[in-house]
Amino acid sequence: MSVLYHPRKENVVVDALSGLSTGSVAHIEEEKKELVRDVHRLVRLGVQLVDSTKGGFMVHNGSESCFVVDVNQSKDTAGFVAKCLNCQQVKVEHQKLGGFSQDISIPTWKWEYSNMDFIVGLPRTRQQHYSIWVIVDRMTKLAHFLRIKVSYSMEDYS
């Protein structure tokens, strides 16, 4: 038994038969042919068309949005949206607002605003320091890293 390889351009018959058929528009009324062509374009783009029980189509692209081709299908639309996870996630009440909820104050002088943090649980140094105190100036973005002991008092930190 041997397997014969045919390049794609020579394998025309198999390619034509294995393609997905979207039907013919020859039997469609002249007024509706453009609508059928639009539906075929949507299918080629990977959009899911869900047949409505009352004669319309609900169009769903699987990622962000869905809409109804026939506007009179409100009951079917509500049921479809209720079952569709993507449609639920894009609702306004489920989305987080972008950006900050408060204005960021811009410092006008060095060390006017600074951030501090402690890094603890590090291996001990020869001087028995096992933590780092990080102080960052927001204006100059200058950072200081001070080795400390957690047992220091407030006076020791100052």
The 8 nearest C-alpha neighbors of each residue, nearest first, counted from 0:
[[1, 2, 3, 4, 5, 6, 10, 13],
 [2, 0, 3, 4, 5, 6, 10, 9],
 [3, 1, 4, 0, 5, 6, 10, 7],
 [2, 4, 1, 5, 0, 6, 10, 9],
 [3, 5, 2, 6, 7, 10, 1, 9],
 [6, 4, 10, 9, 7, 3, 8, 2],
 [7, 5, 9, 8, 10, 4, 11, 3],
 [6, 8, 10, 9, 5, 11, 14, 13],
 [7, 9, 10, 6, 11, 5, 14, 12],
 [10, 8, 7, 6, 11, 5, 12, 13],
 [9, 11, 7, 8, 12, 13, 5, 6],
 [12, 10, 14, 9, 13, 15, 8, 7],
 [13, 11, 15, 14, 10, 16, 9, 17],
 [12, 14, 16, 15, 11, 10, 17, 18],
 [15, 13, 11, 17, 12, 16, 18, 10],
 [14, 16, 12, 13, 18, 17, 11, 10],
 [17, 15, 13, 14, 18, 12, 19, 11],
 [16, 18, 14, 15, 13, 19, 12, 20],
 [19, 17, 16, 15, 14, 20, 13, 21],
 [18, 20, 21, 17, 16, 15, 22, 43],
 [21, 19, 22, 18, 23, 17, 16, 15],
 [20, 22, 19, 39, 23, 42, 43, 24],
 [23, 21, 20, 24, 39, 25, 19, 35],
 [22, 24, 25, 21, 26, 27, 20, 35],
 [23, 25, 27, 26, 32, 22, 35, 36],
 [26, 24, 23, 27, 28, 32, 29, 22],
 [25, 27, 24, 28, 23, 29, 32, 22],
 [28, 26, 24, 25, 32, 29, 31, 23],
 [27, 29, 31, 30, 32, 26, 25, 24],
 [28, 30, 32, 31, 27, 33, 26, 25],
 [31, 29, 28, 32, 33, 34, 27, 35],
 [30, 32, 34, 33, 28, 29, 35, 27],
 [33, 31, 35, 34, 29, 30, 27, 36],
 [32, 34, 36, 35, 31, 37, 30, 29],
 [35, 33, 37, 31, 32, 36, 38, 30],
 [36, 34, 38, 32, 37, 33, 39, 31],
 [35, 37, 39, 33, 38, 34, 32, 40],
 [38, 36, 34, 40, 35, 39, 33, 41],
 [37, 39, 35, 41, 40, 36, 34, 42],
 [40, 38, 36, 42, 41, 37, 35, 43],
 [41, 39, 37, 43, 38, 42, 36, 44],
 [40, 42, 38, 44, 46, 39, 43, 37],
 [41, 43, 39, 45, 46, 44, 40, 38],
 [42, 44, 40, 45, 41, 39, 46, 38],
 [45, 43, 41, 42, 46, 40, 39, 60],
 [46, 44, 42, 43, 47, 41, 60, 61],
 [47, 45, 60, 42, 41, 44, 59, 48],
 [46, 48, 59, 60, 58, 45, 49, 42],
 [49, 47, 58, 57, 59, 56, 50, 46],
 [48, 50, 57, 56, 51, 47, 58, 59],
 [51, 49, 56, 48, 57, 52, 55, 54],
 [50, 52, 55, 56, 53, 54, 49, 57],
 [51, 53, 54, 50, 75, 55, 72, 56],
 [54, 52, 51, 55, 72, 75, 50, 71],
 [53, 55, 51, 52, 56, 50, 69, 72],
 [56, 54, 69, 51, 53, 68, 50, 57],
 [57, 55, 50, 51, 68, 49, 67, 58],
 [56, 58, 67, 49, 48, 68, 66, 59],
 [57, 59, 48, 66, 65, 67, 47, 56],
 [58, 60, 65, 47, 61, 46, 48, 64],
 [59, 61, 46, 62, 47, 64, 65, 58],
 [62, 60, 59, 63, 85, 47, 46, 64],
 [61, 63, 60, 85, 64, 59, 86, 65],
 [62, 64, 85, 61, 89, 86, 60, 65],
 [65, 63, 86, 59, 60, 62, 66, 89],
 [64, 66, 59, 58, 60, 86, 67, 63],
 [65, 67, 58, 57, 68, 59, 64, 76],
 [66, 68, 57, 69, 58, 70, 56, 76],
 [67, 69, 56, 57, 70, 55, 66, 58],
 [68, 70, 55, 67, 71, 72, 56, 57],
 [69, 71, 72, 67, 68, 73, 55, 66],
 [72, 70, 69, 73, 55, 74, 67, 53],
 [71, 73, 70, 75, 74, 76, 69, 55],
 [72, 74, 76, 75, 71, 77, 70, 67],
 [75, 73, 77, 76, 72, 78, 71, 79],
 [76, 74, 78, 72, 77, 73, 79, 51],
 [75, 77, 73, 79, 74, 78, 80, 72],
 [76, 78, 80, 74, 79, 75, 81, 73],
 [79, 77, 81, 75, 76, 80, 74, 82],
 [78, 80, 76, 82, 81, 77, 75, 83],
 [79, 81, 83, 77, 82, 78, 86, 76],
 [80, 82, 78, 79, 83, 77, 87, 86],
 [83, 81, 79, 80, 78, 84, 87, 86],
 [82, 84, 80, 86, 85, 81, 79, 87],
 [85, 83, 87, 86, 88, 82, 81, 80],
 [86, 84, 88, 87, 83, 62, 63, 89],
 [85, 87, 83, 84, 88, 89, 80, 64],
 [88, 86, 84, 85, 89, 90, 83, 80],
 [87, 89, 85, 86, 90, 93, 84, 94],
 [90, 88, 86, 87, 91, 85, 63, 94],
 [91, 89, 93, 88, 92, 87, 94, 86],
 [90, 92, 94, 93, 89, 88, 95, 87],
 [91, 93, 90, 94, 95, 89, 88, 87],
 [94, 92, 91, 90, 88, 95, 89, 87],
 [95, 93, 91, 92, 96, 89, 90, 88],
 [96, 94, 97, 93, 92, 91, 98, 89],
 [95, 97, 94, 98, 99, 100, 91, 93],
 [96, 98, 95, 99, 100, 94, 101, 91],
 [99, 97, 96, 100, 101, 95, 102, 103],
 [98, 100, 101, 97, 102, 103, 96, 95],
 [99, 101, 98, 102, 96, 97, 103, 95],
 [102, 100, 99, 103, 98, 104, 97, 96],
 [101, 103, 104, 99, 100, 105, 98, 106],
 [102, 104, 105, 101, 99, 100, 106, 98],
 [103, 105, 102, 106, 112, 101, 107, 137],
 [104, 106, 103, 107, 138, 137, 112, 102],
 [105, 107, 108, 138, 111, 104, 112, 137],
 [108, 106, 105, 109, 111, 138, 112, 110],
 [107, 109, 111, 106, 110, 138, 112, 139],
 [108, 110, 111, 138, 139, 136, 107, 106],
 [109, 111, 112, 136, 113, 108, 138, 137],
 [112, 110, 109, 108, 106, 113, 107, 136],
 [113, 111, 110, 137, 136, 106, 114, 138],
 [112, 114, 136, 135, 137, 110, 111, 115],
 [113, 115, 135, 134, 136, 116, 112, 137],
 [116, 114, 134, 133, 135, 113, 117, 132],
 [115, 117, 133, 132, 134, 118, 114, 131],
 [118, 116, 132, 131, 133, 119, 130, 115],
 [117, 119, 131, 130, 132, 116, 120, 133],
 [120, 118, 130, 121, 117, 131, 129, 149],
 [119, 121, 129, 130, 122, 118, 123, 131],
 [120, 122, 129, 119, 130, 123, 118, 131],
 [123, 121, 129, 124, 120, 128, 130, 127],
 [124, 122, 129, 127, 128, 121, 125, 126],
 [123, 125, 127, 126, 128, 129, 122, 121],
 [126, 124, 127, 123, 128, 129, 122, 146],
 [125, 127, 124, 128, 123, 129, 148, 147],
 [128, 126, 124, 123, 125, 129, 148, 147],
 [129, 127, 148, 147, 124, 123, 126, 130],
 [128, 130, 123, 121, 122, 148, 120, 127],
 [131, 129, 119, 147, 118, 148, 146, 121],
 [130, 132, 146, 118, 145, 147, 117, 133],
 [131, 133, 117, 145, 144, 116, 146, 118],
 [134, 132, 144, 116, 115, 143, 117, 131],
 [133, 135, 115, 143, 142, 114, 132, 144],
 [136, 134, 142, 114, 113, 141, 140, 137],
 [137, 135, 113, 140, 141, 110, 138, 139],
 [138, 136, 140, 113, 112, 139, 135, 114],
 [137, 139, 140, 136, 106, 109, 110, 108],
 [138, 140, 141, 136, 137, 109, 110, 135],
 [141, 139, 136, 137, 138, 135, 142, 113],
 [140, 142, 139, 136, 135, 143, 137, 138],
 [143, 141, 135, 134, 140, 136, 144, 133],
 [144, 142, 134, 133, 145, 135, 141, 132],
 [143, 145, 133, 132, 131, 142, 146, 134],
 [146, 144, 132, 131, 147, 143, 133, 134],
 [147, 145, 131, 130, 128, 132, 144, 148],
 [148, 146, 130, 128, 131, 145, 149, 129],
 [147, 149, 128, 150, 151, 130, 129, 146],
 [148, 150, 151, 147, 130, 129, 119, 128],
 [149, 151, 148, 152, 147, 155, 153, 128],
 [152, 150, 149, 155, 148, 153, 156, 147],
 [151, 153, 155, 154, 150, 156, 149, 157],
 [154, 152, 156, 155, 157, 151, 150, 149],
 [155, 153, 157, 152, 156, 151, 150, 147],
 [154, 156, 152, 153, 157, 151, 147, 150],
 [157, 155, 153, 154, 152, 151, 147, 132],
 [156, 154, 155, 153, 152, 151, 145, 147]]
